[in-house]
Amino acid sequence: MFDEFDYDIDGPMSVAINRGIIDPPPDSASLVASRCESGNCTFPPFSTLGYCHSCEDISDQIQNKTGKDTKGRLYTNLTIQGSSLQERERLLWIGGSNTPGSKYIILQSSLDSYGSQLPSLSLSVLMSGPLREVDLFAPESGPRIDSARAFNCSMAPCVRSYNVSMTNSVLKESLLAHEYIGQNQLSPVSLITNPTPYGYLLATNTTWRNGQLEQCVMSKTERGGLVRVATSNIGAAPDYPTNFTGNYSSIETRWIEKDCVWTFGVPSFHAIESGLSEALDNMKLSQFVLAPLEFPHAQPKTSGGPMAAKNIWKNGTADLDSMDKFMAGLTDSITAAIRANGKNGPAEWVIGNEWKQSTCIRVRWNWFAYPAILVGLAIIFLIVLIWQSPDRVAHRGWKSSSLAVLFCSVDDSIHVQTSDDHTREEVLNVGKNVKAQLVTDGEGRALFVKA
């Protein structure tokens, strides 16, 4: 993703950082590109490089110093002593000699590196709640503070394991586990003067292969296909080696399968650090407080400052949960950029299984047995009937069946007596007195004639 010795952040990561602190999506899976033509796919669990975070509430470390300035005006001074190498003191100064209508700082942040575990960044935030109105009867008191909070969040490269599926074109991800990456104990101690691309390393005890979590093969001796790592880097994120004499042969090592070893380059870490520092370090959020006679009972709650600071402050309602969600949006966005811009591209993508929805018909053939038998017998009966029947109608034996008259014609002498000119009663009388016999005409058809 980055050139080995280029600490400048690239475009995709810069966009990811700004998206993460300004407008993170509600679902981090929407940041990840995927290909599933049917919109329904399942993927085996897998691991990937990314960024992880943790947050803690350090409000108990706030020092509240309330007093009067040289002009006798009350002020509130909130401080938290910094823990970084610079020993920066985070400070909120509210009230005092500032006149009503002044702009008061209600949030301040600092981003520090070189935490207890490398590589890590530490974001400290000190904030107050919304400022209360100036006392109408004692305007010299200045604005009041109802609450103040402080948080410290750390973030560092890690290995994330996911379970992923797509249903109706919606990708869903669930985080199964994560492990932080620490200082590679076999790299030069001074990573600033000797920036190796593999300065940070984690060797895992297990790894996902084709959806199965398998144990990583380790050996004390060199073997083909295995990578040499320090034992302290296996399943742990160590800091700089302590009391290191420069003798690498004294470091205990193991040989481990290549797909169990995860590395993160020093240039990559510092490039991300520069982007985060520009966006989060020394943020300040301010609020105006009006004169008491202009706006005595309801001061405006609007604030001025970076959008990231506003998203953290949340109109003075920030708590540990909201701070954790802010950091989750940021680290998820950074992780998505790392996944999308890996050096091997689609060759490192996880291959899933695609499935399509379709309508299927299940035939229960045993239910067709009875009607099939009936139809078969009817067909056989018809065939036998046709085969056994004479060719001519007159030769067929109708016996006493009344159906015979349907296939016979009537002689003209009889037909005249029953023509349309006769009434129904006349036709019935003719029928009572007429005697007919069934004969064969010249064409072999049955014919009724007078007897």
C-alpha positions as a Python dict, from the first residue, in 0.01 Angstrom:
ca = {
    (1, 'M'): (0, 0, 0),
    (2, 'F'): (286, 240, 76),
    (3, 'D'): (635, 277, -59),
    (4, 'E'): (885, 136, 190),
    (5, 'F'): (1039, 468, 290),
    (6, 'D'): (760, 710, 202),
    (7, 'Y'): (587, 844, 512),
    (8, 'D'): (337, 1052, 312),
    (9, 'I'): (-16, 920, 334),
    (10, 'D'): (-175, 811, 7),
    (11, 'G'): (-511, 924, -130),
    (12, 'P'): (-728, 622, -38),
    (13, 'M'): (-606, 619, 322),
    (14, 'S'): (-652, 996, 355),
    (15, 'V'): (-1010, 959, 231),
    (16, 'A'): (-1067, 668, 471),
    (17, 'I'): (-948, 869, 773),
    (18, 'N'): (-1165, 1168, 688),
    (19, 'R'): (-1467, 948, 622),
    (20, 'G'): (-1413, 767, 950),
    (21, 'I'): (-1407, 1083, 1165),
    (22, 'I'): (-1667, 1288, 975),
    (23, 'D'): (-1928, 1053, 832),
    (24, 'P'): (-1867, 684, 910),
    (25, 'P'): (-2134, 451, 769),
    (26, 'P'): (-2360, 272, 1020),
    (27, 'D'): (-2238, -62, 883),
    (28, 'S'): (-1865, -100, 819),
    (29, 'A'): (-1931, -376, 563),
    (30, 'S'): (-2052, -111, 318),
    (31, 'L'): (-1691, 14, 295),
    (32, 'V'): (-1568, -317, 153),
    (33, 'A'): (-1583, -402, -217),
    (34, 'S'): (-1726, -744, -303),
    (35, 'R'): (-1833, -936, -610),
    (36, 'C'): (-2147, -1148, -592),
    (37, 'E'): (-2359, -1141, -907),
    (38, 'S'): (-2661, -1315, -756),
    (39, 'G'): (-2653, -1100, -441),
    (40, 'N'): (-2644, -1411, -220),
    (41, 'C'): (-2303, -1547, -120),
    (42, 'T'): (-2138, -1709, 178),
    (43, 'F'): (-1768, -1674, 261),
    (44, 'P'): (-1543, -1881, 485),
    (45, 'P'): (-1404, -1707, 796),
    (46, 'F'): (-1079, -1526, 724),
    (47, 'S'): (-821, -1290, 878),
    (48, 'T'): (-689, -958, 750),
    (49, 'L'): (-461, -674, 852),
    (50, 'G'): (-639, -373, 995),
    (51, 'Y'): (-658, -128, 1283),
    (52, 'C'): (-811, -192, 1626),
    (53, 'H'): (-888, 37, 1919),
    (54, 'S'): (-978, 50, 2284),
    (55, 'C'): (-1115, 336, 2495),
    (56, 'E'): (-1129, 419, 2865),
    (57, 'D'): (-1295, 691, 3069),
    (58, 'I'): (-1031, 895, 3255),
    (59, 'S'): (-1268, 1157, 3395),
    (60, 'D'): (-1137, 1077, 3742),
    (61, 'Q'): (-804, 1229, 3634),
    (62, 'I'): (-955, 1573, 3566),
    (63, 'Q'): (-823, 1841, 3796),
    (64, 'N'): (-1080, 2114, 3857),
    (65, 'K'): (-929, 2438, 3982),
    (66, 'T'): (-1194, 2706, 4040),
    (67, 'G'): (-1083, 3050, 4157),
    (68, 'K'): (-1077, 3422, 4086),
    (69, 'D'): (-849, 3609, 3851),
    (70, 'T'): (-679, 3942, 3917),
    (71, 'K'): (-1002, 4125, 3843),
    (72, 'G'): (-1202, 3918, 4087),
    (73, 'R'): (-1387, 3719, 3824),
    (74, 'L'): (-1453, 3351, 3875),
    (75, 'Y'): (-1298, 3100, 3638),
    (76, 'T'): (-1287, 2722, 3598),
    (77, 'N'): (-960, 2559, 3500),
    (78, 'L'): (-983, 2194, 3396),
    (79, 'T'): (-658, 2008, 3330),
    (80, 'I'): (-528, 1660, 3261),
    (81, 'Q'): (-156, 1599, 3276),
    (82, 'G'): (-37, 1444, 2950),
    (83, 'S'): (132, 1105, 2949),
    (84, 'S'): (321, 1144, 2622),
    (85, 'L'): (692, 1213, 2580),
    (86, 'Q'): (609, 1580, 2529),
    (87, 'E'): (426, 1588, 2864),
    (88, 'R'): (159, 1803, 2702),
    (89, 'E'): (-95, 1940, 2947),
    (90, 'R'): (-451, 1935, 2818),
    (91, 'L'): (-636, 2243, 2943),
    (92, 'L'): (-982, 2401, 2939),
    (93, 'W'): (-1002, 2756, 3075),
    (94, 'I'): (-1356, 2885, 3115),
    (95, 'G'): (-1469, 3215, 3269),
    (96, 'G'): (-1242, 3467, 3432),
    (97, 'S'): (-1173, 3807, 3278),
    (98, 'N'): (-1321, 3714, 2944),
    (99, 'T'): (-1622, 3935, 2884),
    (100, 'P'): (-1967, 3798, 2793),
    (101, 'G'): (-1975, 3729, 2423),
    (102, 'S'): (-1637, 3564, 2437),
    (103, 'K'): (-1551, 3230, 2279),
    (104, 'Y'): (-1472, 2959, 2536),
    (105, 'I'): (-1286, 2636, 2459),
    (106, 'I'): (-1506, 2339, 2557),
    (107, 'L'): (-1305, 2053, 2401),
    (108, 'Q'): (-937, 1992, 2343),
    (109, 'S'): (-755, 1684, 2215),
    (110, 'S'): (-405, 1552, 2160),
    (111, 'L'): (-276, 1258, 1958),
    (112, 'D'): (45, 1101, 2087),
    (113, 'S'): (252, 808, 1968),
    (114, 'Y'): (499, 580, 2147),
    (115, 'G'): (256, 427, 2388),
    (116, 'S'): (315, 126, 2608),
    (117, 'Q'): (282, -109, 2312),
    (118, 'L'): (419, -36, 1967),
    (119, 'P'): (301, 60, 1720),
    (120, 'S'): (22, 254, 1891),
    (121, 'L'): (-136, 597, 1893),
    (122, 'S'): (-311, 753, 2191),
    (123, 'L'): (-596, 1002, 2152),
    (124, 'S'): (-680, 1198, 2468),
    (125, 'V'): (-987, 1421, 2481),
    (126, 'L'): (-1092, 1663, 2756),
    (127, 'M'): (-1436, 1820, 2722),
    (128, 'S'): (-1701, 2003, 2918),
    (129, 'G'): (-2074, 1980, 2884),
    (130, 'P'): (-2271, 2272, 2735),
    (131, 'L'): (-2193, 2600, 2913),
    (132, 'R'): (-2469, 2743, 3129),
    (133, 'E'): (-2585, 3103, 3105),
    (134, 'V'): (-2407, 3379, 3289),
    (135, 'D'): (-2568, 3449, 3627),
    (136, 'L'): (-2809, 3740, 3579),
    (137, 'F'): (-2732, 3883, 3923),
    (138, 'A'): (-2361, 3810, 3919),
    (139, 'P'): (-2234, 3850, 3563),
    (140, 'E'): (-1879, 3859, 3692),
    (141, 'S'): (-1910, 3490, 3777),
    (142, 'G'): (-1873, 3394, 3413),
    (143, 'P'): (-2037, 3090, 3248),
    (144, 'R'): (-2092, 2777, 3453),
    (145, 'I'): (-2005, 2413, 3376),
    (146, 'D'): (-2242, 2135, 3474),
    (147, 'S'): (-2020, 1844, 3373),
    (148, 'A'): (-1682, 1750, 3231),
    (149, 'R'): (-1553, 1425, 3081),
    (150, 'A'): (-1218, 1292, 2962),
    (151, 'F'): (-1135, 989, 2751),
    (152, 'N'): (-825, 815, 2629),
    (153, 'C'): (-835, 585, 2328),
    (154, 'S'): (-552, 388, 2174),
    (155, 'M'): (-535, 241, 1825),
    (156, 'A'): (-279, 20, 1660),
    (157, 'P'): (-236, -224, 1370),
    (158, 'C'): (-389, -563, 1435),
    (159, 'V'): (-508, -883, 1273),
    (160, 'R'): (-887, -904, 1246),
    (161, 'S'): (-1085, -1221, 1184),
    (162, 'Y'): (-1424, -1195, 1018),
    (163, 'N'): (-1730, -1400, 938),
    (164, 'V'): (-1896, -1262, 622),
    (165, 'S'): (-2210, -1331, 421),
    (166, 'M'): (-2421, -1151, 163),
    (167, 'T'): (-2799, -1179, 141),
    (168, 'N'): (-3010, -987, -113),
    (169, 'S'): (-2699, -786, -212),
    (170, 'V'): (-2643, -668, 148),
    (171, 'L'): (-2299, -760, 286),
    (172, 'K'): (-2284, -841, 657),
    (173, 'E'): (-1966, -881, 860),
    (174, 'S'): (-1914, -993, 1218),
    (175, 'L'): (-1581, -958, 1395),
    (176, 'L'): (-1476, -1293, 1540),
    (177, 'A'): (-1148, -1191, 1708),
    (178, 'H'): (-856, -951, 1688),
    (179, 'E'): (-489, -959, 1791),
    (180, 'Y'): (-258, -658, 1811),
    (181, 'I'): (72, -644, 1621),
    (182, 'G'): (385, -549, 1820),
    (183, 'Q'): (750, -465, 1767),
    (184, 'N'): (937, -721, 1559),
    (185, 'Q'): (1202, -838, 1805),
    (186, 'L'): (1433, -939, 1520),
    (187, 'S'): (1430, -592, 1361),
    (188, 'P'): (1681, -317, 1437),
    (189, 'V'): (1604, -147, 1765),
    (190, 'S'): (1606, 205, 1618),
    (191, 'L'): (1317, 198, 1372),
    (192, 'I'): (1348, 571, 1309),
    (193, 'T'): (1706, 555, 1180),
    (194, 'N'): (1661, 207, 1029),
    (195, 'P'): (1304, 199, 893),
    (196, 'T'): (1248, -164, 795),
    (197, 'P'): (923, -245, 612),
    (198, 'Y'): (869, -536, 853),
    (199, 'G'): (927, -350, 1178),
    (200, 'Y'): (601, -473, 1332),
    (201, 'L'): (509, -841, 1342),
    (202, 'L'): (264, -1091, 1489),
    (203, 'A'): (288, -1469, 1463),
    (204, 'T'): (-45, -1635, 1543),
    (205, 'N'): (-92, -1976, 1698),
    (206, 'T'): (-388, -2052, 1470),
    (207, 'T'): (-500, -1939, 1128),
    (208, 'W'): (-809, -1971, 907),
    (209, 'R'): (-768, -2204, 610),
    (210, 'N'): (-1067, -2269, 383),
    (211, 'G'): (-1304, -2181, 664),
    (212, 'Q'): (-1135, -2404, 923),
    (213, 'L'): (-935, -2271, 1218),
    (214, 'E'): (-613, -2475, 1217),
    (215, 'Q'): (-308, -2484, 1442),
    (216, 'C'): (7, -2330, 1300),
    (217, 'V'): (303, -2564, 1261),
    (218, 'M'): (609, -2450, 1458),
    (219, 'S'): (961, -2584, 1472),
    (220, 'K'): (1277, -2506, 1666),
    (221, 'T'): (1485, -2581, 1357),
    (222, 'E'): (1470, -2444, 1004),
    (223, 'R'): (1233, -2618, 770),
    (224, 'G'): (1116, -2547, 418),
    (225, 'G'): (813, -2318, 392),
    (226, 'L'): (856, -2184, 748),
    (227, 'V'): (949, -1831, 860),
    (228, 'R'): (1182, -1747, 1149),
    (229, 'V'): (1029, -1525, 1419),
    (230, 'A'): (1108, -1432, 1777),
    (231, 'T'): (925, -1644, 2031),
    (232, 'S'): (805, -1326, 2205),
    (233, 'N'): (620, -1227, 1885),
    (234, 'I'): (407, -1543, 1886),
    (235, 'G'): (56, -1458, 2004),
    (236, 'A'): (175, -1132, 2162),
    (237, 'A'): (244, -766, 2083),
    (238, 'P'): (575, -685, 2256),
    (239, 'D'): (730, -338, 2289),
    (240, 'Y'): (1092, -250, 2221),
    (241, 'P'): (1330, -520, 2344),
    (242, 'T'): (1461, -430, 2689),
    (243, 'N'): (1834, -448, 2765),
    (244, 'F'): (1909, -541, 2406),
    (245, 'T'): (2285, -574, 2344),
    (246, 'G'): (2267, -610, 1966),
    (247, 'N'): (2327, -985, 1976),
    (248, 'Y'): (2034, -1124, 1776),
    (249, 'S'): (2158, -1479, 1822),
    (250, 'S'): (2060, -1458, 2189),
    (251, 'I'): (1693, -1405, 2102),
    (252, 'E'): (1489, -1723, 2126),
    (253, 'T'): (1321, -1797, 1792),
    (254, 'R'): (1085, -2042, 1625),
    (255, 'W'): (1013, -2138, 1266),
    (256, 'I'): (644, -2103, 1177),
    (257, 'E'): (425, -2136, 869),
    (258, 'K'): (420, -1829, 646),
    (259, 'D'): (43, -1775, 650),
    (260, 'C'): (62, -1749, 1031),
    (261, 'V'): (299, -1450, 1020),
    (262, 'W'): (158, -1097, 983),
    (263, 'T'): (377, -792, 926),
    (264, 'F'): (311, -419, 919),
    (265, 'G'): (563, -176, 774),
    (266, 'V'): (706, 114, 968),
    (267, 'P'): (651, 352, 674),
    (268, 'S'): (286, 247, 659),
    (269, 'F'): (239, 310, 1030),
    (270, 'H'): (397, 655, 1020),
    (271, 'A'): (203, 751, 707),
    (272, 'I'): (-124, 666, 884),
    (273, 'E'): (1, 843, 1193),
    (274, 'S'): (62, 1162, 995),
    (275, 'G'): (-291, 1155, 854),
    (276, 'L'): (-446, 1094, 1196),
    (277, 'S'): (-232, 1364, 1357),
    (278, 'E'): (-344, 1620, 1103),
    (279, 'A'): (-707, 1534, 1162),
    (280, 'L'): (-721, 1473, 1540),
    (281, 'D'): (-426, 1639, 1714),
    (282, 'N'): (-487, 1963, 1903),
    (283, 'M'): (-854, 1990, 1808),
    (284, 'K'): (-1042, 2268, 1981),
    (285, 'L'): (-1415, 2319, 2005),
    (286, 'S'): (-1553, 2652, 2122),
    (287, 'Q'): (-1884, 2797, 2239),
    (288, 'F'): (-1997, 3157, 2262),
    (289, 'V'): (-2152, 3293, 2582),
    (290, 'L'): (-2370, 3601, 2548),
    (291, 'A'): (-2421, 3889, 2787),
    (292, 'P'): (-2678, 3813, 3060),
    (293, 'L'): (-2921, 4090, 2965),
    (294, 'E'): (-2917, 3984, 2600),
    (295, 'F'): (-2983, 3617, 2656),
    (296, 'P'): (-3020, 3551, 3026),
    (297, 'H'): (-3192, 3215, 3041),
    (298, 'A'): (-3081, 3009, 2741),
    (299, 'Q'): (-2735, 3037, 2599),
    (300, 'P'): (-2685, 2905, 2245),
    (301, 'K'): (-2565, 2545, 2236),
    (302, 'T'): (-2395, 2576, 1898),
    (303, 'S'): (-2022, 2512, 1885),
    (304, 'G'): (-1747, 2612, 1649),
    (305, 'G'): (-1459, 2390, 1544),
    (306, 'P'): (-1365, 2084, 1338),
    (307, 'M'): (-1639, 1840, 1246),
    (308, 'A'): (-1443, 1559, 1414),
    (309, 'A'): (-1455, 1750, 1744),
    (310, 'K'): (-1829, 1804, 1705),
    (311, 'N'): (-1882, 1434, 1640),
    (312, 'I'): (-1692, 1353, 1959),
    (313, 'W'): (-1860, 1618, 2174),
    (314, 'K'): (-2215, 1524, 2056),
    (315, 'N'): (-2369, 1847, 2187),
    (316, 'G'): (-2228, 1780, 2532),
    (317, 'T'): (-2376, 1430, 2566),
    (318, 'A'): (-2055, 1235, 2500),
    (319, 'D'): (-1993, 925, 2709),
    (320, 'L'): (-1767, 621, 2691),
    (321, 'D'): (-2006, 439, 2459),
    (322, 'S'): (-2025, 726, 2210),
    (323, 'M'): (-1646, 769, 2221),
    (324, 'D'): (-1600, 399, 2151),
    (325, 'K'): (-1839, 420, 1853),
    (326, 'F'): (-1645, 717, 1717),
    (327, 'M'): (-1319, 522, 1732),
    (328, 'A'): (-1486, 212, 1585),
    (329, 'G'): (-1600, 413, 1283),
    (330, 'L'): (-1246, 544, 1237),
    (331, 'T'): (-1064, 211, 1271),
    (332, 'D'): (-1323, 30, 1056),
    (333, 'S'): (-1269, 284, 780),
    (334, 'I'): (-889, 251, 803),
    (335, 'T'): (-921, -129, 796),
    (336, 'A'): (-1141, -115, 486),
    (337, 'A'): (-877, 98, 308),
    (338, 'I'): (-603, -152, 402),
    (339, 'R'): (-813, -443, 274),
    (340, 'A'): (-903, -267, -51),
    (341, 'N'): (-549, -156, -134),
    (342, 'G'): (-338, -459, -51),
    (343, 'K'): (-32, -496, -273),
    (344, 'N'): (-158, -821, -433),
    (345, 'G'): (-509, -693, -506),
    (346, 'P'): (-781, -947, -596),
    (347, 'A'): (-529, -1231, -565),
    (348, 'E'): (-569, -1201, -186),
    (349, 'W'): (-948, -1182, -188),
    (350, 'V'): (-1148, -1450, -12),
    (351, 'I'): (-1337, -1682, -247),
    (352, 'G'): (-1693, -1760, -137),
    (353, 'N'): (-1987, -1969, -256),
    (354, 'E'): (-2263, -1810, -463),
    (355, 'W'): (-2620, -1933, -449),
    (356, 'K'): (-2931, -1830, -640),
    (357, 'Q'): (-3299, -1838, -550),
    (358, 'S'): (-3522, -2040, -786),
    (359, 'T'): (-3856, -2221, -781),
    (360, 'C'): (-3829, -2600, -760),
    (361, 'I'): (-4108, -2858, -814),
    (362, 'R'): (-4101, -3183, -622),
    (363, 'V'): (-4303, -3462, -782),
    (364, 'R'): (-4438, -3736, -556),
    (365, 'W'): (-4479, -4006, -817),
    (366, 'N'): (-4664, -4250, -589),
    (367, 'W'): (-4961, -4010, -585),
    (368, 'F'): (-4986, -4052, -964),
    (369, 'A'): (-5017, -4431, -950),
    (370, 'Y'): (-5399, -4448, -917),
    (371, 'P'): (-5498, -4199, -1191),
    (372, 'A'): (-5224, -4340, -1414),
    (373, 'I'): (-5366, -4690, -1380),
    (374, 'L'): (-5719, -4566, -1459),
    (375, 'V'): (-5602, -4379, -1767),
    (376, 'G'): (-5397, -4677, -1881),
    (377, 'L'): (-5693, -4916, -1846),
    (378, 'A'): (-5920, -4673, -2029),
    (379, 'I'): (-5676, -4653, -2318),
    (380, 'I'): (-5648, -5032, -2329),
    (381, 'F'): (-6029, -5066, -2326),
    (382, 'L'): (-6063, -4817, -2612),
    (383, 'I'): (-5803, -4997, -2820),
    (384, 'V'): (-5968, -5338, -2764),
    (385, 'L'): (-6309, -5187, -2841),
    (386, 'I'): (-6194, -5046, -3171),
    (387, 'W'): (-6016, -5369, -3258),
    (388, 'Q'): (-6317, -5591, -3179),
    (389, 'S'): (-6582, -5366, -3341),
    (390, 'P'): (-6697, -5446, -3703),
    (391, 'D'): (-6605, -5208, -3977),
    (392, 'R'): (-6971, -5128, -4062),
    (393, 'V'): (-7232, -4993, -3826),
    (394, 'A'): (-7499, -5233, -3949),
    (395, 'H'): (-7293, -5533, -3854),
    (396, 'R'): (-7256, -5422, -3496),
    (397, 'G'): (-7461, -5601, -3235),
    (398, 'W'): (-7656, -5329, -3050),
    (399, 'K'): (-7895, -5572, -2883),
    (400, 'S'): (-8156, -5374, -2691),
    (401, 'S'): (-7959, -5053, -2665),
    (402, 'S'): (-8150, -4737, -2755),
    (403, 'L'): (-7825, -4583, -2878),
    (404, 'A'): (-7873, -4765, -3210),
    (405, 'V'): (-8113, -4502, -3339),
    (406, 'L'): (-7842, -4235, -3307),
    (407, 'F'): (-7639, -4400, -3583),
    (408, 'C'): (-7932, -4485, -3824),
    (409, 'S'): (-8120, -4281, -4083),
    (410, 'V'): (-8498, -4294, -4156),
    (411, 'D'): (-8661, -4386, -4485),
    (412, 'D'): (-8821, -4096, -4678),
    (413, 'S'): (-9166, -4250, -4656),
    (414, 'I'): (-9147, -4233, -4279),
    (415, 'H'): (-8976, -3893, -4279),
    (416, 'V'): (-9265, -3742, -4481),
    (417, 'Q'): (-9515, -3845, -4219),
    (418, 'T'): (-9311, -3666, -3949),
    (419, 'S'): (-9219, -3349, -4139),
    (420, 'D'): (-9222, -2997, -3993),
    (421, 'D'): (-9582, -2945, -4109),
    (422, 'H'): (-9719, -3182, -3853),
    (423, 'T'): (-9796, -3095, -3498),
    (424, 'R'): (-9652, -3275, -3199),
    (425, 'E'): (-9970, -3475, -3144),
    (426, 'E'): (-9980, -3581, -3510),
    (427, 'V'): (-9619, -3697, -3497),
    (428, 'L'): (-9693, -3900, -3182),
    (429, 'N'): (-9993, -4064, -3351),
    (430, 'V'): (-9784, -4154, -3655),
    (431, 'G'): (-9522, -4306, -3429),
    (432, 'K'): (-9782, -4527, -3263),
    (433, 'N'): (-9900, -4678, -3591),
    (434, 'V'): (-9575, -4701, -3788),
    (435, 'K'): (-9387, -5029, -3795),
    (436, 'A'): (-9027, -5021, -3915),
    (437, 'Q'): (-8744, -5256, -3964),
    (438, 'L'): (-8369, -5199, -3969),
    (439, 'V'): (-8207, -5272, -4305),
    (440, 'T'): (-7887, -5179, -4486),
    (441, 'D'): (-7895, -4922, -4764),
    (442, 'G'): (-7682, -4932, -5074),
    (443, 'E'): (-7386, -4777, -4898),
    (444, 'G'): (-7393, -5023, -4611),
    (445, 'R'): (-7543, -4785, -4360),
    (446, 'A'): (-7830, -4875, -4123),
    (447, 'L'): (-8175, -4752, -4236),
    (448, 'F'): (-8527, -4770, -4085),
    (449, 'V'): (-8799, -4855, -4346),
    (450, 'K'): (-9170, -4942, -4315),
    (451, 'A'): (-9226, -5303, -4238),
}
